[in-house]
Amino acid sequence: MKVVETPIQVRYQETDMMGVVYHANYLVWFEIGRTAFIEELGFKYSEIEKQGVVSPVIDANISFKHPVRYGDEAVVKTWVDEYDGLRVTYGYEVVHGDGRLAVSGQTKHVIVKKENFRPVSIRRSFPEWHQAYLAAMEGER
């Protein structure tokens, strides 16, 4: 499968009183990775949103393995974990510069109409995006 690696510069304000990255910031990093992944596929969220749709998160999970601290090098690895034509689940790993796994997780998304939040079939409404997801799932990791 296709995996996109996005470097993260750990900022001081992302840490908590224990000196480690505050847990909610990993969701922001997942979003940074997801946006980079979509751009690697040749798309931009902003262009898709101009068509009157948005992509809310409908589920998220995170597993913490090893803390990331201010000054650490980190990389977010992002891939499509599951896709059924309507829902897409992205997988993530945040790794230290030395390759140690810090955090793993997933977010599940749907595409919905902005005005009423009714689901939109990616397969039918965005066939190029649909094909890109299928190709990304078949690509090499």
Number of C-alpha atoms within 10 A of each C-alpha: 15 19 19 21 20 20 17 17 12 19 12 13 9 16 17 13 7 8 13 17 20 16 17 10 12 21 17 11 19 24 17 16 27 24 17 20 24 18 13 15 18 11 16 14 13 10 10 14 15 10 10 11 22 21 20 13 13 11 11 13 11 16 12 14 13 14 16 23 20 16 10 15 16 23 22 26 22 27 24 24 17 16 17 13 20 16 17 20 20 21 21 28 22 29 24 21 12 9 11 12 18 18 20 19 18 22 22 20 19 22 22 20 15 15 9 8 14 12 16 19 17 22 15 12 12 13 13 15 18 19 15 16 26 17 14 20 18 12 11 9 10
